[in-house]
Amino acid sequence: MSEVSSLEEYGFWEYTCPRGGGCCYYNLGDWERLLDDMAGGGMNSLALVIKWSTTGYRSRLPWLDQDPDCQIIASDNQLLFQALEMAQQRDIRVWMVGVCTHHQIKEFGMVPPDGRQEGSFWYDPDYPGVLERMVALFEEMAELLPATHGLVVEMESVEWDWPHRIPLYNAWAKEHDRPCYEEIKLLPLDARAYRIHAWRDFLTERRVRAYQAIEEGVRATGYPGKLATICETCSEPGSYHQVLNLEELKKAIPEWEVVTYDYHRDQNALATVDFCMLQPQAVGFPTYYLGRGVMTYSRELTIPLESSWRRDLADAQEYGVNGLWFYGADTVPGPNKICELEKLQRMGFPDGLSARKRLLEVGREMLQR
């Protein structure tokens, strides 16, 4: 990638998981076309989510779903190995991403704290038995794919105050001289004040405990690659905040790197730069930004999709992040939550491949030295 900008890594973020992304249904020719397009567009990095709420690889873990319609599962992972080999031939680094909190309830075999019996659920690392499974998931990924560039630990949407967490919080609050749970639940409403710093700091420490256990398990397999996690933000009309305490996170896992994201660049555009790019770098984290690519997920933008791409490309260069991934590289027939063809056509693109090629053209234009 010598002919493009100083970004260390630039590429796509895609899913091999059923109902989560186009690569679930890719055959070998599709993979070859994607990787050729990436290499031709100056990309050198691919983040593959192989575990979402559904599973996109053949696993030996009995509590992960295994949908035979997933082409990688049907091939007993041989298709994944071939794709990784083709990426290596094109000098494209590959990160493997695992969502270790979101599982199919039936296969996972644990009744969630809300008692539901069907669908999927976000299990936090404090729920009995969950942390051990988080570690096992990443140990398996490290053993299965030891030559990958890195592993991304996604531990989102587990900020809730389920009953099993309240005693843990109160013990933490007492140790750190912070208000007890009963006090923070009674904090007055005030639109000018973010009043849950104590809960955020507690959640950061609980995640750190899980990250450290995962790191210990992964390194015990001999895995030499990088480790990263997603640091979420909350962007609402007129407000923005960090979900985690970045300073404390950096102290606890100093060798890790972070991924941040915002798919709605038509809202709080400068706040996104501050919270997703500048703040993580300010505390010393190598920072990778994940922007909306060939993607229709969530609400529709009030700006053209290409304008969103251009804003991300410009900001990634100006504010010095280590890497930029675009979330979504294609859409295919069938269920695809990330990129629905009908919505993409309303955005002005006839199909996923034409959108991908235009994104790559824009990237080449803007990242030229």
Secondary structure, DSSP 8 states (H G I E B T S, - for coil): -TTB-S-SEEEEEEE-STBT-GGGG--HHHHHHHHHHHHHTT--EEEEEEESSSB-S----TTS---TTSHHHHTTTHHHHHHHHHHHHTT-EEEEEEE-SEEEHHHHT---TT---SSEEE--TTSTTHHHHHHHHHHHHHHH-TTSSEEEEE--S-----GGGHHHHHHHHHHHT---HHHHTT----TT----HHHHHHHHHHHHHHHHHHHHHHHHTT--SEEEEE--EEEETTEEEESS-HHHHHHHSTT-EEEEE-S-TTSSHHHHIIIIIIHHHHTT--EEEEEE-S---SS--SS-HHHHHHHHHHHHHHTT-SEEEEE-----SS-BSS--HHHHHHTT-SSHHHHHHHHHHHHHHHHB-
